[in-house]
Amino acid sequence: MSVTEKDRLPLDPGRVSGLRSRLASGWTLGALAAALLVLLPSLVVLASLAAPQSENWAHLASTVMPTYVSNSLKLMALVAIMTGIAGVGTAWLTVTTRFPLHSTANWALVLPLATPAYIVAYVYTDLLAFAGPVQSALRDITGWEAGDYYFPPVRSLPGAALMLSLVLYPYVYLLARVSFQRQSAALFDAARNLGARPWRAFTRVALPCARPAIAGGIALALMETISDFGVVDYFAVPTLTTGIFRTWFSLGDPVSAAQISAWLFVFAMALVFLEMAGRRGRVANPLSRDMASQPKRLTGIAAAAALVACALPVLLGFIVPAAVLIRYALIEGDPLLGRNFLDFAWNSLFVATIAAAIATTLALLLSYGERLHPTRFNRLSIRFATLGYALPGAMIAIGILTLSTSIDRAFGNFAETQFGFSPGLILTGSIAGLVFAYVARFLTAAYNATHSGLEKVHPTLDAAARILGAGPRRVLAAIHVPLMRGALASAALIVFIDVLKELPATLLLRPFNFETLATRTYRLASDERLAEASTAALMIVALGLLPAILLSFSISRGSTPPQLAVPPTEK
């Protein structure tokens, strides 16, 4: 009997039991291997805590570490407050009211996600500096001189929090809007019928019901905050992330840099547990009678106030930065816009494409493995494998650098001893290490999108294919992949754009003389050459519009965006 004919026969119970056991073992081992591979850089960083304390670390711990931790906490607190107010306020207005340009505000409020925070910081520093156009115009109008007036310094800790909040509030807006849309209006109407004023009904009924979504959105924003390097470095705000770079490059002490990264890991895990604690209340609003909210049409001053409240975040977070960059690009221009710029763009597109392909493939295997064998161990392994988005890029880069240098050193010693030559650095400073960091960092986004797409494929299709003799690989290739093309494309696109914007990991791991759009923008803007950096920054912003538009479409359909969905946990 041929293999093909044998596969077409019905499976006997004993064979089915053995096959299930082998599948369970294979996919479980695969999920565990993927989790260990992705977590390896973080484990290396945590292992640094067991290293003997050096003089540098003792000096850092007694002098600058309290400042690093304090500033990081203050920055997170300010970002949480600002993103919470902007995200929740705009979400409530767009769901419960109608005002001029309401439909435009629904999708436009997502656009600031397309703009990296460090680009916004460069633009507003140029606009609001003493010699910038805003203060110059103010002095021309009023006749004031230097010292006659007070202007808040943009390059400060509150300024850094504002820059980050302008581009991160959409995380809160997206999840809060979905929550408000799914809430039953019966609860709110009951509170109003009992005499509660609109504000009291909002704070005592609607807001507590949306608490899990709001907590999840703020947690995502704070994960980006602790990962940021471009804004805090440009604004000279010493945080844990800037401390890693200073310790590595200025002191030349990778062990102490890894120990600072371990503190970042503690912050990231605290945010993960915060987000998980918030989602435990996601079953709030248990009503048998569910009815949609009837939006209230605003007129006059109320309509104008709602329009301004929704337009201001879009204006400050997207329109102003994009307009300034376009002006610089068109009027002053970029002298390196020719061949050199194409090289920078090609480098970015090259590593982003490879990382997106690997992350999407790995995310698909993890999602399908959980579908085949949804045990607690498998889910736990996948949960660990998808922690990368909560981990700062600088921390992952430090782990990879430490790991790669150790491997290169061991291989070099072996080659020197056995063959009498030194091969030099092989893994350190290579494209492979850079791509590995991207995959470890953004696997979460790819997994959430693929898992969301796989959940929409009904299990009966799997059962029918298995009854006909198809194995898991064939079911995946012939049924799931064709049905998940949109989800897979969305996963790859999200990772692609995130890689283009990633700065800390790229600065630490890029090969010598390897420039990307992000690093070129950072280098030129840091030298106060924003006009020359405008073309690279515009390209990053333009490409970032694609996932922002996808997010807008997801919200307009009333569904949770897959890239913002949280990986499932054991129920």
C-alpha positions as CSV (number, residue, x, y, z in Angstrom):
1,M,0.0,0.0,0.0
2,S,1.4,3.4,-0.9
3,V,1.7,6.2,1.6
4,T,-0.9,8.2,-0.2
5,E,-3.5,5.4,-0.1
6,K,-2.6,4.7,3.6
7,D,-3.2,8.3,4.6
8,R,-6.6,8.3,2.9
9,L,-7.9,5.4,5.1
10,P,-9.8,6.2,8.2
11,L,-7.6,6.3,11.3
12,D,-8.1,3.6,14.0
13,P,-8.4,4.8,17.6
14,G,-5.0,3.5,18.6
15,R,-3.3,5.3,15.7
16,V,-5.2,8.5,16.5
17,S,-4.1,8.4,20.1
18,G,-0.5,7.9,19.2
19,L,-0.7,10.6,16.5
20,R,-2.2,13.0,19.0
21,S,0.6,12.2,21.5
22,R,3.3,12.8,18.9
23,L,1.6,16.1,17.7
24,A,1.2,17.3,21.3
25,S,4.9,16.5,22.1
26,G,6.1,18.1,18.9
27,W,4.1,21.3,19.1
28,T,4.8,21.6,22.8
29,L,8.5,21.3,22.3
30,G,8.3,23.8,19.4
31,A,6.5,26.4,21.5
32,L,9.0,25.9,24.3
33,A,12.0,26.2,21.9
34,A,10.5,29.4,20.5
35,A,10.0,30.8,24.0
36,L,13.5,30.1,25.1
37,L,15.0,31.5,21.9
38,V,13.1,34.7,22.1
39,L,13.7,35.1,25.9
40,L,17.4,34.2,25.7
41,P,18.6,37.8,25.5
42,S,16.4,38.7,28.5
43,L,17.7,35.7,30.5
44,V,21.3,36.8,29.7
45,V,20.5,40.3,31.1
46,L,18.9,38.8,34.3
47,A,22.0,36.6,34.7
48,S,24.1,39.7,35.0
49,L,22.6,40.4,38.4
50,A,24.5,37.4,39.7
51,A,27.8,38.9,38.5
52,P,30.1,40.5,41.1
53,Q,29.5,44.1,41.6
54,S,32.2,46.2,39.9
55,E,33.4,49.6,41.0
56,N,31.5,51.2,38.2
57,W,28.2,49.6,39.3
58,A,28.8,50.7,42.9
59,H,29.5,54.2,41.7
60,L,26.4,54.2,39.5
61,A,24.2,52.8,42.3
62,S,25.2,55.5,44.7
63,T,25.1,58.5,42.3
64,V,23.0,58.3,39.2
65,M,20.8,55.2,39.6
66,P,18.3,56.9,42.0
67,T,18.0,59.7,39.4
68,Y,17.5,57.2,36.6
69,V,14.7,55.3,38.5
70,S,13.1,58.5,39.8
71,N,12.9,60.1,36.3
72,S,11.6,56.9,34.7
73,L,8.8,56.7,37.3
74,K,8.0,60.4,36.9
75,L,7.9,60.1,33.1
76,M,5.7,57.1,33.3
77,A,3.3,58.8,35.7
78,L,3.0,61.9,33.5
79,V,2.5,59.9,30.4
80,A,-0.2,57.7,32.1
81,I,-2.1,60.9,33.1
82,M,-1.8,62.6,29.8
83,T,-2.6,59.6,27.6
84,G,-5.5,58.6,29.9
85,I,-7.1,62.1,29.7
86,A,-6.6,62.4,26.0
87,G,-7.5,58.8,25.1
88,V,-10.5,58.4,27.3
89,G,-11.9,61.9,26.6
90,T,-11.8,61.6,22.8
91,A,-13.1,58.0,22.9
92,W,-16.1,59.0,25.0
93,L,-16.9,62.0,22.8
94,T,-16.7,60.1,19.5
95,V,-18.9,57.3,20.8
96,T,-21.6,59.2,22.7
97,T,-21.9,62.4,20.8
98,R,-22.2,63.8,17.3
99,F,-20.5,67.1,16.3
100,P,-19.1,68.6,13.1
101,L,-16.5,66.4,11.4
102,H,-17.3,63.6,13.8
103,S,-16.7,60.8,11.2
104,T,-13.4,62.4,10.3
105,A,-12.3,62.5,14.0
106,N,-13.0,58.8,14.4
107,W,-10.1,57.8,12.1
108,A,-8.0,60.9,12.4
109,L,-7.4,60.4,16.1
110,V,-5.3,57.3,15.3
111,L,-2.9,59.2,12.9
112,P,-0.4,60.2,15.6
113,L,0.6,56.6,16.0
114,A,2.3,56.9,12.6
115,T,4.7,59.5,13.9
116,P,7.7,58.3,16.1
117,A,8.0,60.2,19.3
118,Y,11.6,61.2,18.6
119,I,10.6,62.9,15.4
120,V,7.9,64.9,17.2
121,A,10.5,65.9,19.8
122,Y,12.8,67.2,17.1
123,V,10.1,69.2,15.4
124,Y,8.8,70.9,18.6
125,T,12.2,71.7,19.8
126,D,12.9,73.5,16.6
127,L,9.5,75.3,16.8
128,L,9.6,76.2,20.5
129,A,13.2,77.0,21.1
130,F,14.2,80.6,21.9
131,A,15.3,81.2,18.3
132,G,12.4,79.2,16.9
133,P,9.5,80.7,15.0
134,V,7.0,80.6,17.9
135,Q,9.1,82.6,20.4
136,S,10.5,84.9,17.7
137,A,6.9,85.8,16.6
138,L,5.9,86.3,20.2
139,R,8.8,88.8,20.7
140,D,8.0,90.6,17.4
141,I,4.3,91.0,18.4
142,T,4.9,92.1,22.0
143,G,8.2,93.8,21.7
144,W,9.6,91.7,24.6
145,E,13.2,90.9,25.0
146,A,15.0,88.0,26.5
147,G,14.1,87.8,30.2
148,D,10.9,89.8,29.9
149,Y,8.7,86.7,29.7
150,Y,8.7,83.1,30.8
151,F,8.3,80.3,28.2
152,P,8.1,76.7,29.5
153,P,11.2,74.8,28.4
154,V,10.3,72.0,25.9
155,R,13.5,70.1,26.6
156,S,12.6,69.0,30.1
157,L,11.0,66.0,31.8
158,P,7.4,67.3,31.4
159,G,8.2,68.2,27.8
160,A,9.4,64.7,27.1
161,A,6.2,63.3,28.7
162,L,4.2,65.6,26.5
163,M,6.0,64.5,23.3
164,L,5.5,60.8,24.2
165,S,1.8,61.4,25.1
166,L,1.1,63.1,21.8
167,V,1.9,59.9,19.8
168,L,0.9,57.3,22.4
169,Y,-2.6,58.4,23.5
170,P,-4.1,56.5,20.5
171,Y,-3.4,53.2,22.4
172,V,-5.8,54.3,25.1
173,Y,-8.3,55.9,22.6
174,L,-8.5,52.7,20.5
175,L,-9.2,50.3,23.4
176,A,-11.4,52.7,25.3
177,R,-13.5,53.4,22.2
178,V,-14.1,49.7,21.6
179,S,-15.1,49.3,25.2
180,F,-17.5,52.2,25.1
181,Q,-19.0,50.9,21.9
182,R,-19.7,47.5,23.4
183,Q,-21.2,48.8,26.6
184,S,-24.9,48.5,27.0
185,A,-26.6,51.9,27.2
186,A,-29.0,50.5,29.8
187,L,-26.6,51.0,32.6
188,F,-25.9,54.6,31.7
189,D,-29.6,55.3,31.2
190,A,-30.5,53.7,34.5
191,A,-28.0,56.0,36.3
192,R,-29.5,59.0,34.5
193,N,-33.1,57.9,35.4
194,L,-32.0,57.7,39.0
195,G,-31.0,61.3,39.0
196,A,-27.3,61.2,38.3
197,R,-25.9,64.0,36.2
198,P,-24.0,63.1,33.0
199,W,-20.6,63.6,34.6
200,R,-21.5,61.4,37.6
201,A,-23.0,58.7,35.4
202,F,-19.8,58.7,33.4
203,T,-17.5,58.5,36.3
204,R,-19.5,56.0,38.3
205,V,-20.9,53.7,35.6
206,A,-19.2,54.1,32.1
207,L,-15.6,54.6,33.3
208,P,-15.5,51.6,35.7
209,C,-17.0,49.3,33.0
210,A,-14.2,50.5,30.6
211,R,-11.5,50.2,33.3
212,P,-9.9,47.0,31.9
213,A,-9.6,48.4,28.4
214,I,-8.2,51.8,29.7
215,A,-5.7,50.0,31.9
216,G,-4.6,47.9,28.9
217,G,-4.1,51.0,26.7
218,I,-2.2,52.9,29.4
219,A,0.0,49.8,30.0
220,L,0.9,49.7,26.2
221,A,1.7,53.4,26.3
222,L,3.9,52.9,29.3
223,M,5.7,50.0,27.7
224,E,6.6,52.3,24.8
225,T,7.6,55.0,27.3
226,I,10.2,52.9,29.2
227,S,11.6,51.7,25.8
228,D,12.1,55.3,24.5
229,F,15.6,56.5,23.9
230,G,15.3,59.2,21.2
231,V,13.1,61.7,23.2
232,V,14.8,61.4,26.6
233,D,18.3,61.5,25.0
234,Y,17.5,64.6,22.9
235,F,15.9,66.3,25.9
236,A,18.8,65.4,28.2
237,V,16.5,63.6,30.7
238,P,18.5,60.8,32.4
239,T,16.4,57.7,32.6
240,L,17.2,54.0,32.7
241,T,17.3,53.8,28.9
242,T,19.8,56.6,28.6
243,G,21.8,55.1,31.5
244,I,22.3,51.9,29.5
245,F,23.8,53.8,26.6
246,R,26.0,56.0,28.7
247,T,27.3,53.1,30.7
248,W,28.0,51.0,27.6
249,F,29.6,53.7,25.4
250,S,31.1,56.1,28.0
251,L,32.3,53.7,30.7
252,G,32.8,50.7,28.4
253,D,31.2,48.5,31.0
254,P,28.7,46.0,29.4
255,V,28.1,44.2,32.7
256,S,26.9,47.3,34.5
257,A,24.8,48.2,31.4
258,A,23.2,44.8,31.6
259,Q,22.5,45.3,35.3
260,I,20.7,48.6,34.5
261,S,18.8,46.7,31.8
262,A,17.6,44.3,34.5
263,W,15.9,47.2,36.2
264,L,14.1,47.9,33.0
265,F,13.0,44.3,33.0
266,V,11.5,44.8,36.4
267,F,9.6,47.9,35.2
268,A,8.3,46.0,32.1
269,M,7.1,43.0,34.1
270,A,5.3,45.3,36.5
271,L,3.4,46.8,33.5
272,V,2.6,43.3,32.2
273,F,1.1,42.3,35.6
274,L,-0.8,45.7,35.6
275,E,-2.2,44.9,32.2
276,M,-3.2,41.3,33.2
277,A,-4.8,42.6,36.4
278,G,-6.8,45.1,34.4
279,R,-8.1,42.4,32.1
280,R,-9.4,40.3,35.0
281,G,-12.3,42.7,35.1
282,R,-13.1,42.4,31.4
283,V,-16.4,40.7,32.1
284,A,-17.9,43.8,33.6
285,N,-21.2,45.0,32.4
286,P,-23.1,41.6,32.7
287,L,-26.5,42.5,31.4
288,S,-29.1,40.4,29.7
289,R,-30.5,43.4,27.9
290,D,-27.9,44.9,25.6
291,M,-28.7,47.9,23.5
292,A,-26.6,50.4,21.6
293,S,-25.9,53.8,22.9
294,Q,-27.9,56.6,21.2
295,P,-25.4,59.4,20.5
296,K,-26.4,62.9,21.5
297,R,-26.1,65.6,18.8
298,L,-24.3,68.6,20.1
299,T,-24.8,72.2,18.9
300,G,-23.4,75.6,19.5
301,I,-20.6,76.0,22.0
302,A,-20.8,72.3,23.1
303,A,-20.2,71.1,19.5
304,A,-17.3,73.5,19.0
305,A,-15.7,72.4,22.3
306,A,-16.0,68.7,21.3
307,L,-14.5,69.5,17.9
308,V,-11.6,71.3,19.4
309,A,-11.0,68.6,22.0
310,C,-10.8,65.9,19.2
311,A,-8.9,68.1,16.7
312,L,-6.2,69.3,19.1
313,P,-4.5,65.9,19.6
314,V,-4.4,65.2,15.9
315,L,-3.1,68.7,15.2
316,L,-0.3,68.5,17.7
317,G,0.6,64.9,17.3
318,F,0.4,64.5,13.5
319,I,-0.5,67.6,11.4
320,V,2.1,70.0,12.8
321,P,5.0,67.6,12.7
322,A,4.2,66.4,9.2
323,A,3.7,70.0,8.0
324,V,7.1,71.1,9.4
325,L,8.9,68.1,7.9
326,I,7.2,68.7,4.5
327,R,8.2,72.4,4.6
328,Y,11.8,71.5,5.4
329,A,11.9,68.9,2.7
330,L,10.4,71.1,0.0
331,I,12.0,74.5,0.8
332,E,15.4,73.7,2.3
333,G,15.8,70.2,0.9
334,D,18.2,67.4,1.7
335,P,21.6,67.5,0.1
336,L,22.0,63.7,0.6
337,L,18.7,62.8,-1.1
338,G,20.5,61.0,-3.9
339,R,22.4,57.7,-3.8
340,N,23.2,57.9,-0.1
341,F,19.5,58.3,0.9
342,L,18.6,55.3,-1.3
343,D,21.3,53.3,0.6
344,F,19.7,54.3,4.0
345,A,16.2,53.4,2.7
346,W,17.4,50.1,1.3
347,N,19.0,49.1,4.6
348,S,15.8,49.8,6.5
349,L,13.6,48.0,4.0
350,F,16.0,45.0,3.9
351,V,16.1,44.3,7.7
352,A,12.4,45.2,8.1
353,T,11.4,42.7,5.4
354,I,13.5,39.9,6.8
355,A,12.3,40.5,10.4
356,A,8.7,40.8,9.3
357,A,8.9,37.5,7.4
358,I,10.5,35.6,10.3
359,A,8.3,37.1,13.0
360,T,5.1,36.3,11.0
361,T,6.2,32.7,10.3
362,L,7.1,32.1,13.9
363,A,3.9,33.7,15.1
364,L,1.8,31.5,12.8
365,L,3.6,28.4,14.1
366,L,2.9,29.4,17.7
367,S,-0.7,30.2,17.0
368,Y,-1.3,26.9,15.2
369,G,0.6,25.0,17.9
370,E,-1.7,26.4,20.5
371,R,-4.8,25.5,18.4
372,L,-3.6,21.9,18.1
373,H,-2.7,21.4,21.7
374,P,-4.2,24.2,23.9
375,T,-2.7,23.0,27.2
376,R,-1.6,25.2,30.1
377,F,2.0,24.5,29.4
378,N,1.7,25.5,25.7
379,R,-0.2,28.7,26.6
380,L,2.4,29.6,29.3
381,S,5.2,29.0,26.8
382,I,3.5,31.2,24.2
383,R,2.9,33.9,26.9
384,F,6.6,34.0,27.7
385,A,7.5,34.0,24.0
386,T,5.3,37.0,23.4
387,L,6.6,39.2,26.2
388,G,9.0,40.9,23.8
389,Y,6.8,43.9,23.1
390,A,6.9,44.7,26.9
391,L,10.7,44.5,27.0
392,P,12.7,47.6,26.0
393,G,14.7,47.4,22.8
394,A,17.8,48.5,24.6
395,M,17.5,45.6,27.1
396,I,17.1,43.1,24.3
397,A,20.0,44.6,22.5
398,I,22.2,44.4,25.6
399,G,21.3,40.7,26.0
400,I,22.1,40.0,22.4
401,L,25.4,41.9,22.5
402,T,26.5,40.1,25.7
403,L,25.5,36.7,24.2
404,S,27.1,37.3,20.8
405,T,30.4,38.6,22.3
406,S,30.6,35.5,24.6
407,I,30.0,33.2,21.6
408,D,32.6,35.0,19.5
409,R,35.1,35.0,22.3
410,A,34.7,31.3,22.9
411,F,34.9,30.4,19.2
412,G,37.9,32.6,18.8
413,N,39.7,31.0,21.7
414,F,38.9,27.5,20.2
415,A,40.1,28.5,16.8
416,E,43.3,30.0,18.2
417,T,44.0,26.9,20.2
418,Q,43.2,24.3,17.6
419,F,44.0,26.0,14.3
420,G,46.3,28.8,15.2
421,F,44.2,31.7,13.9
422,S,41.7,34.1,15.2
423,P,38.5,34.6,13.1
424,G,37.6,37.8,14.8
425,L,34.0,38.9,15.5
426,I,31.4,36.8,13.6
427,L,28.1,37.4,15.3
428,T,28.8,40.7,17.1
429,G,27.8,43.7,15.0
430,S,26.1,41.5,12.3
431,I,22.8,41.8,10.5
432,A,21.7,38.5,12.1
433,G,21.9,40.0,15.6
434,L,20.0,43.0,14.5
435,V,17.2,40.9,13.0
436,F,17.1,38.7,16.0
437,A,16.5,41.7,18.2
438,Y,13.7,42.9,16.0
439,V,12.0,39.4,16.0
440,A,12.3,39.1,19.8
441,R,10.9,42.7,20.2
442,F,8.0,42.5,17.9
443,L,6.9,38.9,17.8
444,T,4.0,39.9,20.1
445,A,2.4,42.2,17.5
446,A,2.7,39.4,14.9
447,Y,1.3,36.8,17.2
448,N,-1.7,38.9,18.2
449,A,-2.6,39.5,14.6
450,T,-2.2,35.8,13.5
451,H,-4.0,34.5,16.5
452,S,-6.9,36.8,15.9
453,G,-7.1,35.6,12.3
454,L,-6.8,31.9,13.2
455,E,-9.6,32.2,15.7
456,K,-12.0,33.2,12.9
457,V,-11.4,29.8,11.2
458,H,-14.1,27.4,12.5
459,P,-12.7,24.2,14.1
460,T,-15.1,22.1,12.0
461,L,-12.8,22.8,9.0
462,D,-9.9,21.2,10.8
463,A,-12.0,18.2,11.8
464,A,-13.3,17.7,8.3
465,A,-9.8,17.8,6.8
466,R,-8.4,15.4,9.5
467,I,-11.2,12.9,8.8
468,L,-10.2,13.0,5.2
469,G,-6.7,12.0,6.2
470,A,-4.9,15.4,6.0
471,G,-2.1,15.9,8.5
472,P,-1.6,19.1,10.5
473,R,0.9,20.6,8.1
474,R,-1.4,20.0,5.1
475,V,-4.3,21.5,7.0
476,L,-2.3,24.6,7.8
477,A,-1.0,25.0,4.3
478,A,-4.2,24.2,2.4
479,I,-6.9,25.7,4.7
480,H,-5.6,28.1,7.3
481,V,-3.0,30.0,5.4
482,P,-5.4,30.9,2.5
483,L,-8.1,31.9,4.9
484,M,-5.7,34.0,7.0
485,R,-4.0,36.0,4.2
486,G,-5.4,39.2,5.5
487,A,-4.3,38.5,9.1
488,L,-0.8,37.4,8.0
489,A,-0.4,40.5,5.8
490,S,-1.5,42.7,8.7
491,A,1.0,40.9,11.0
492,A,3.9,41.3,8.6
493,L,3.0,45.0,8.0
494,I,2.8,45.8,11.7
495,V,6.2,44.3,12.3
496,F,7.7,45.9,9.2
497,I,6.6,49.4,10.3
498,D,7.7,48.8,13.9
499,V,11.2,47.8,12.7
500,L,11.5,50.9,10.6
501,K,10.8,53.1,13.7
502,E,12.9,51.1,16.2
503,L,15.8,53.2,17.4
504,P,17.5,51.9,20.6
505,A,18.2,48.3,19.4
506,T,19.3,49.6,16.0
507,L,21.8,52.0,17.5
508,L,23.3,49.3,19.7
509,L,23.4,46.4,17.3
510,R,23.8,47.8,13.8
511,P,27.0,46.8,11.9
512,F,29.7,49.3,11.4
513,N,28.7,52.0,8.8
514,F,25.2,50.5,8.6
515,E,22.7,53.4,8.5
516,T,19.0,53.2,8.5
517,L,16.2,55.8,8.2
518,A,15.8,55.8,12.0
519,T,19.5,56.2,12.8
520,R,20.0,58.8,10.1
521,T,17.1,60.8,11.4
522,Y,18.4,60.6,15.0
523,R,22.0,61.4,14.0
524,L,21.2,64.5,11.9
525,A,18.5,65.8,14.3
526,S,20.9,65.4,17.2
527,D,23.3,67.7,15.3
528,E,20.5,70.3,14.9
529,R,20.2,69.4,11.2
530,L,16.5,68.8,11.1
531,A,16.2,70.0,7.4
532,E,18.5,67.2,6.3
533,A,16.8,64.7,8.5
534,S,13.3,65.7,7.2
535,T,13.3,63.3,4.2
536,A,14.1,60.2,6.2
537,A,11.6,61.3,8.9
538,L,8.9,61.9,6.3
539,M,9.5,58.4,4.8
540,I,9.1,56.8,8.3
541,V,5.9,58.8,8.9
542,A,4.5,58.0,5.5
543,L,5.0,54.3,5.9
544,G,3.7,54.4,9.4
545,L,0.3,55.7,8.1
546,L,-0.5,52.2,6.7
547,P,-1.0,50.4,10.0
548,A,-2.6,53.5,11.4
549,I,-5.2,53.3,8.6
550,L,-5.7,49.6,9.4
551,L,-6.3,50.5,13.0
552,S,-8.9,53.1,11.9
553,F,-10.8,50.6,9.8
554,S,-10.8,48.0,12.7
555,I,-12.3,50.6,15.0
556,S,-14.9,51.7,12.4
557,R,-16.0,48.1,12.2
558,G,-16.3,48.0,16.0
559,S,-13.7,45.3,16.4
560,T,-10.7,45.1,18.6
561,P,-7.6,45.7,16.5
562,P,-5.6,42.5,16.3
563,Q,-2.3,44.2,16.9
564,L,-3.6,45.6,20.2
565,A,-5.3,42.5,21.3
566,V,-3.8,40.8,24.3
567,P,-2.4,37.2,24.0
568,P,-4.7,34.7,25.6
569,T,-3.9,33.4,29.0
570,E,-5.2,30.4,31.0
571,K,-8.8,31.0,32.0
